[in-house]
Amino acid sequence: MEAKSPGASTPCRKPVMSGSARKLKDNAADWHNFVMKWDRLNDEGSTIANQIVNLKLSKEAVKEADIAEDGGQTAITQRTGSASAAAAELEDRCSALVVILEKMAHLVSKMEKLASSTKGVCELQEFQQERTDEVSSRLLRSYREELALKEVIVGEIAHTCRSDLALVYLSCWLYQPYLEQSSTVQLESLLLETGHRPL
């Protein structure tokens, strides 16, 4: 066995975090992961909502088309078959959007548990963690409000008769009015404070 000389240096190690600090760091990472999952679901939902609006708009265009055509019964049968296929596709797209909404609701449920966990840790360690609790609560509030809006959109997007309203629903889904830019900044500051982002 070799003896170390008094001047020999050992490799620098980061101190191991434990207790409350570790829990808050883990919670910040969980928030980041949940937000990333939400963004992916939102993108999927935007695509599906766009398909629903396009189906509704094309359906309205077919209704406005002149029914009188040469070919008699055959033309009417083709249109009926095409209309039922479009209705089935619309129903499939609506079902897919409901699945996305359910996943988002499950994610908000996880966010609620995470915010509760963070609050409990912060009550034990009030110094720096108070800000973490505040950010966690704000993020939860924003995502709850956005989920409520998306629930309305899912319930209405395929049933509206007005194309302008369908486009408003689509826009609301895509741009997420309750998720402000400050939410992203707050999450990034939380990740920075807990050591997930380098200074």
SEKOLVEX-624501 format. One record per residue (C-alpha): residue in one letter; x, y, z. Coordinates in steps of 0.25 Angstrom, whole numbers, plus 2048, in hexadecimal, padded with zeros to 3 digits. Layout:
N
SITE;code;east;north;up
SITE;A;X;Y;Z
...
//
This chain:
199
SITE;code;east;north;up
SITE;M;800;800;800
SITE;E;805;80E;7FC
SITE;A;806;819;806
SITE;K;800;826;801
SITE;S;809;832;802
SITE;P;804;83E;80A
SITE;G;803;847;7FE
SITE;A;7FC;83D;7F5
SITE;S;7EE;841;7F1
SITE;T;7E2;838;7EF
SITE;P;7D8;83B;7E4
SITE;C;7CD;845;7E7
SITE;R;7C0;83F;7EB
SITE;K;7B3;846;7EC
SITE;P;7AD;845;7F9
SITE;V;7A2;83B;7FA
SITE;M;794;841;7FC
SITE;S;78B;83B;806
SITE;G;77E;83E;80D
SITE;S;776;84A;80A
SITE;A;77F;850;800
SITE;R;780;842;7F8
SITE;K;770;841;7F8
SITE;L;76F;84F;7F3
SITE;K;779;84D;7E8
SITE;D;772;840;7E4
SITE;N;764;848;7E4
SITE;A;76A;852;7DB
SITE;A;76F;847;7D1
SITE;D;761;841;7D2
SITE;W;75A;84F;7CF
SITE;H;764;850;7C3
SITE;N;760;842;7BE
SITE;F;751;844;7C0
SITE;V;752;851;7B8
SITE;M;759;84A;7AD
SITE;K;74E;83F;7AC
SITE;W;743;84A;7AD
SITE;D;74A;851;7A1
SITE;R;74A;844;799
SITE;L;73C;841;79C
SITE;N;738;84F;798
SITE;D;73F;84E;78B
SITE;E;738;840;788
SITE;G;72B;847;78C
SITE;S;72D;853;783
SITE;T;72F;84A;777
SITE;I;722;842;77B
SITE;A;71A;84F;77D
SITE;N;71F;854;770
SITE;Q;71A;847;769
SITE;I;70D;849;770
SITE;V;70B;857;76B
SITE;N;70F;854;75D
SITE;L;705;848;75D
SITE;K;6FA;852;762
SITE;L;6FE;85C;758
SITE;S;6FE;852;74C
SITE;K;6F1;84C;751
SITE;E;6EB;85A;751
SITE;A;6F0;85C;743
SITE;V;6EA;84F;73E
SITE;K;6DC;854;744
SITE;E;6DD;861;73C
SITE;A;6E0;85A;72F
SITE;D;6D5;858;725
SITE;I;6CE;84B;726
SITE;A;6C9;84B;718
SITE;E;6D3;843;710
SITE;D;6D2;83A;703
SITE;G;6D3;82B;707
SITE;G;6C6;82B;710
SITE;Q;6C6;821;71B
SITE;T;6D4;81D;71A
SITE;A;6D9;82B;71D
SITE;I;6D0;82C;72A
SITE;T;6D5;81E;72F
SITE;Q;6E4;822;72D
SITE;R;6E1;82F;735
SITE;T;6DA;827;740
SITE;G;6E5;81D;741
SITE;S;6F0;828;741
SITE;A;6E8;82F;74C
SITE;S;6E7;823;755
SITE;A;6F6;821;753
SITE;A;6F9;82F;757
SITE;A;6F0;82E;763
SITE;A;6F7;821;767
SITE;E;704;828;765
SITE;L;6FF;834;76D
SITE;E;6FB;82B;778
SITE;D;709;824;778
SITE;R;710;832;779
SITE;C;707;836;785
SITE;S;70A;829;78C
SITE;A;719;82B;78A
SITE;L;717;839;790
SITE;V;710;834;79C
SITE;V;71B;82A;79E
SITE;I;725;836;79E
SITE;L;71D;83E;7A7
SITE;E;71C;832;7B1
SITE;K;72B;831;7B1
SITE;M;72C;840;7B4
SITE;A;723;83E;7BF
SITE;H;72B;833;7C5
SITE;L;737;83C;7C3
SITE;V;731;847;7CB
SITE;S;72D;83D;7D6
SITE;K;73C;839;7D7
SITE;M;73F;848;7D7
SITE;E;735;84A;7E3
SITE;K;73D;83F;7EB
SITE;L;74A;845;7E7
SITE;A;745;853;7EC
SITE;S;740;84D;7F9
SITE;S;74D;845;7FB
SITE;T;755;852;7F8
SITE;K;74C;85A;802
SITE;G;74F;850;80D
SITE;V;75E;850;80B
SITE;C;75D;860;80B
SITE;E;756;861;817
SITE;L;761;859;81E
SITE;Q;76C;861;817
SITE;E;767;870;815
SITE;F;774;877;811
SITE;Q;776;875;802
SITE;Q;76B;86B;800
SITE;E;760;875;802
SITE;R;762;87A;7F4
SITE;T;762;86C;7EF
SITE;D;755;86A;7F5
SITE;E;74F;877;7EF
SITE;V;754;873;7E1
SITE;S;74F;865;7E3
SITE;S;741;86A;7E7
SITE;R;741;874;7DB
SITE;L;745;86A;7D1
SITE;L;73A;861;7D6
SITE;R;72F;86C;7D6
SITE;S;733;86F;7C7
SITE;Y;732;861;7C3
SITE;R;725;85E;7CA
SITE;E;71F;86B;7C3
SITE;E;725;866;7B6
SITE;L;71F;858;7B8
SITE;A;711;85E;7BB
SITE;L;712;866;7AE
SITE;K;716;859;7A6
SITE;E;70A;852;7AC
SITE;V;701;85C;7A6
SITE;I;708;85C;799
SITE;V;706;84D;798
SITE;G;6F8;84E;79C
SITE;E;6F5;858;791
SITE;I;6FE;857;785
SITE;A;6F7;84D;77D
SITE;H;6E9;852;780
SITE;T;6EA;861;77D
SITE;C;6E3;865;770
SITE;R;6EC;871;76F
SITE;S;6F9;870;768
SITE;D;6FE;87D;76E
SITE;L;6FC;877;77C
SITE;A;702;86A;778
SITE;L;70F;872;774
SITE;V;70E;879;782
SITE;Y;70E;86C;789
SITE;L;71A;867;780
SITE;S;721;873;783
SITE;C;71F;872;792
SITE;W;723;864;792
SITE;L;730;867;78B
SITE;Y;734;874;792
SITE;Q;730;870;7A0
SITE;P;72C;87E;7A6
SITE;Y;72D;879;7B5
SITE;L;73C;875;7B3
SITE;E;743;882;7B3
SITE;Q;751;884;7AF
SITE;S;754;887;7BE
SITE;S;751;879;7C1
SITE;T;75C;874;7B8
SITE;V;765;87F;7BF
SITE;Q;761;87A;7CD
SITE;L;764;86C;7CA
SITE;E;771;86F;7C4
SITE;S;775;877;7D1
SITE;L;770;86B;7D9
SITE;L;779;862;7D1
SITE;L;785;86C;7D3
SITE;E;783;86D;7E2
SITE;T;782;85E;7E4
SITE;G;78F;85B;7DC
SITE;H;788;855;7D0
SITE;R;78D;861;7C7
SITE;P;79C;866;7C7
SITE;L;79E;874;7CB
//
